[in-house]
Amino acid sequence: MNSEHNGTGSTRMNTPDASTAAPFAAEQAKLGSFLRRAMSTANGLPPRLVEQMKHTPFAVVAGAFVVGGGLGIIFSSRILRGVVTATATAAAIELMRDVIRQNKLSIPAT
């Protein structure tokens, strides 16, 4: 790979200009908001779970049974396991593409 490539003649631009920076900023704000909400939910989950177990233990056990049964059905079927794997792979690829597009992941040239 040529490390002296300056981008002349390439179809992609490496630096966002004013027209492309605004959508990325909006997406980052949405992502930040989502991550804050997810973290607050995750941080509040253990105390709520303990509280729920004290008040309604059978509901918590039933919920765990349903979740475990659902995961068992999904992972016992080759077709459903393939669908979950393909979906997770596609999501990981799209996430990495988005990270690379936003220049969040920079690999220094040596």
C-alpha positions as YAML, in Angstrom:
chain: A
units: angstrom
residues:
- id: 1
  name: MET
  ca: [0.00, 0.00, 0.00]
- id: 2
  name: ASN
  ca: [1.34, 3.40, -0.91]
- id: 3
  name: SER
  ca: [1.74, 5.58, 2.17]
- id: 4
  name: GLU
  ca: [2.23, 8.71, 0.06]
- id: 5
  name: HIS
  ca: [-1.31, 8.74, -1.29]
- id: 6
  name: ASN
  ca: [-2.70, 12.26, -0.93]
- id: 7
  name: GLY
  ca: [-6.26, 11.57, -2.02]
- id: 8
  name: THR
  ca: [-5.97, 13.35, -5.36]
- id: 9
  name: GLY
  ca: [-8.32, 11.69, -7.78]
- id: 10
  name: SER
  ca: [-10.01, 9.54, -5.16]
- id: 11
  name: THR
  ca: [-13.79, 9.41, -5.02]
- id: 12
  name: ARG
  ca: [-13.95, 9.81, -1.25]
- id: 13
  name: MET
  ca: [-12.96, 12.83, 0.75]
- id: 14
  name: ASN
  ca: [-11.17, 12.23, 4.02]
- id: 15
  name: THR
  ca: [-12.03, 15.54, 5.65]
- id: 16
  name: PRO
  ca: [-15.64, 16.55, 6.21]
- id: 17
  name: ASP
  ca: [-16.60, 20.00, 5.01]
- id: 18
  name: ALA
  ca: [-19.49, 22.12, 6.26]
- id: 19
  name: SER
  ca: [-22.08, 20.16, 4.26]
- id: 20
  name: THR
  ca: [-21.08, 16.79, 5.75]
- id: 21
  name: ALA
  ca: [-20.10, 17.85, 9.26]
- id: 22
  name: ALA
  ca: [-23.63, 18.82, 10.35]
- id: 23
  name: PRO
  ca: [-25.23, 15.39, 9.74]
- id: 24
  name: PHE
  ca: [-22.40, 13.70, 11.63]
- id: 25
  name: ALA
  ca: [-22.84, 16.12, 14.54]
- id: 26
  name: ALA
  ca: [-26.57, 15.36, 14.63]
- id: 27
  name: GLU
  ca: [-25.88, 11.62, 14.57]
- id: 28
  name: GLN
  ca: [-23.31, 11.99, 17.34]
- id: 29
  name: ALA
  ca: [-25.82, 13.90, 19.46]
- id: 30
  name: LYS
  ca: [-28.41, 11.15, 18.95]
- id: 31
  name: LEU
  ca: [-25.85, 8.47, 19.76]
- id: 32
  name: GLY
  ca: [-24.71, 10.32, 22.87]
- id: 33
  name: SER
  ca: [-28.29, 10.72, 24.05]
- id: 34
  name: PHE
  ca: [-28.99, 7.03, 23.44]
- id: 35
  name: LEU
  ca: [-25.84, 5.97, 25.28]
- id: 36
  name: ARG
  ca: [-26.68, 8.17, 28.28]
- id: 37
  name: ARG
  ca: [-30.17, 6.69, 28.50]
- id: 38
  name: ALA
  ca: [-28.83, 3.14, 28.12]
- id: 39
  name: MET
  ca: [-26.22, 3.66, 30.82]
- id: 40
  name: SER
  ca: [-28.73, 5.15, 33.26]
- id: 41
  name: THR
  ca: [-31.06, 2.22, 32.62]
- id: 42
  name: ALA
  ca: [-28.24, -0.30, 33.04]
- id: 43
  name: ASN
  ca: [-27.00, 1.38, 36.24]
- id: 44
  name: GLY
  ca: [-30.48, 1.37, 37.73]
- id: 45
  name: LEU
  ca: [-31.20, -2.25, 36.78]
- id: 46
  name: PRO
  ca: [-29.61, -4.19, 39.68]
- id: 47
  name: PRO
  ca: [-31.33, -2.21, 42.48]
- id: 48
  name: ARG
  ca: [-34.65, -2.44, 40.65]
- id: 49
  name: LEU
  ca: [-34.19, -6.17, 40.08]
- id: 50
  name: VAL
  ca: [-33.53, -6.79, 43.77]
- id: 51
  name: GLU
  ca: [-36.53, -4.66, 44.67]
- id: 52
  name: GLN
  ca: [-38.70, -6.52, 42.15]
- id: 53
  name: MET
  ca: [-37.55, -9.88, 43.52]
- id: 54
  name: LYS
  ca: [-38.58, -8.85, 47.04]
- id: 55
  name: HIS
  ca: [-42.05, -7.71, 45.97]
- id: 56
  name: THR
  ca: [-42.90, -10.14, 43.15]
- id: 57
  name: PRO
  ca: [-40.48, -13.09, 43.12]
- id: 58
  name: PHE
  ca: [-42.64, -15.26, 40.88]
- id: 59
  name: ALA
  ca: [-42.85, -12.57, 38.19]
- id: 60
  name: VAL
  ca: [-39.05, -12.27, 38.11]
- id: 61
  name: VAL
  ca: [-38.64, -16.06, 37.90]
- id: 62
  name: ALA
  ca: [-41.28, -16.22, 35.15]
- id: 63
  name: GLY
  ca: [-39.51, -13.45, 33.23]
- id: 64
  name: ALA
  ca: [-36.19, -15.24, 33.51]
- id: 65
  name: PHE
  ca: [-37.88, -18.46, 32.38]
- id: 66
  name: VAL
  ca: [-39.36, -16.75, 29.30]
- id: 67
  name: VAL
  ca: [-36.05, -15.09, 28.38]
- id: 68
  name: GLY
  ca: [-34.13, -18.35, 28.88]
- id: 69
  name: GLY
  ca: [-36.68, -20.33, 26.91]
- id: 70
  name: GLY
  ca: [-36.63, -17.83, 24.08]
- id: 71
  name: LEU
  ca: [-32.84, -17.89, 23.90]
- id: 72
  name: GLY
  ca: [-32.91, -21.69, 24.04]
- id: 73
  name: ILE
  ca: [-35.32, -21.86, 21.12]
- id: 74
  name: ILE
  ca: [-33.26, -19.40, 19.08]
- id: 75
  name: PHE
  ca: [-29.92, -21.09, 19.73]
- id: 76
  name: SER
  ca: [-31.23, -24.65, 19.32]
- id: 77
  name: SER
  ca: [-32.43, -23.99, 15.78]
- id: 78
  name: ARG
  ca: [-29.77, -23.90, 13.09]
- id: 79
  name: ILE
  ca: [-31.83, -21.53, 10.96]
- id: 80
  name: LEU
  ca: [-32.56, -19.05, 13.75]
- id: 81
  name: ARG
  ca: [-28.96, -19.25, 14.97]
- id: 82
  name: GLY
  ca: [-27.83, -18.44, 11.42]
- id: 83
  name: VAL
  ca: [-30.23, -15.48, 11.24]
- id: 84
  name: VAL
  ca: [-28.99, -14.11, 14.58]
- id: 85
  name: THR
  ca: [-25.35, -14.58, 13.51]
- id: 86
  name: ALA
  ca: [-25.91, -12.91, 10.14]
- id: 87
  name: THR
  ca: [-27.76, -10.01, 11.75]
- id: 88
  name: ALA
  ca: [-25.07, -9.51, 14.39]
- id: 89
  name: THR
  ca: [-22.35, -9.65, 11.73]
- id: 90
  name: ALA
  ca: [-24.14, -7.11, 9.53]
- id: 91
  name: ALA
  ca: [-24.67, -4.81, 12.52]
- id: 92
  name: ALA
  ca: [-20.99, -5.04, 13.49]
- id: 93
  name: ILE
  ca: [-19.90, -4.27, 9.92]
- id: 94
  name: GLU
  ca: [-22.22, -1.26, 9.68]
- id: 95
  name: LEU
  ca: [-21.04, 0.01, 13.07]
- id: 96
  name: MET
  ca: [-17.39, -0.22, 12.01]
- id: 97
  name: ARG
  ca: [-18.14, 1.49, 8.69]
- id: 98
  name: ASP
  ca: [-19.84, 4.32, 10.56]
- id: 99
  name: VAL
  ca: [-16.90, 4.64, 12.95]
- id: 100
  name: ILE
  ca: [-14.44, 4.72, 10.06]
- id: 101
  name: ARG
  ca: [-16.55, 7.25, 8.12]
- id: 102
  name: GLN
  ca: [-16.57, 9.60, 11.10]
- id: 103
  name: ASN
  ca: [-12.79, 9.30, 11.46]
- id: 104
  name: LYS
  ca: [-13.23, 7.97, 14.97]
- id: 105
  name: LEU
  ca: [-10.79, 5.18, 14.29]
- id: 106
  name: SER
  ca: [-7.53, 6.40, 12.85]
- id: 107
  name: ILE
  ca: [-4.70, 4.04, 12.13]
- id: 108
  name: PRO
  ca: [-1.38, 5.86, 12.03]
- id: 109
  name: ALA
  ca: [0.79, 5.15, 9.00]
- id: 110
  name: THR
  ca: [4.17, 3.72, 9.87]
...
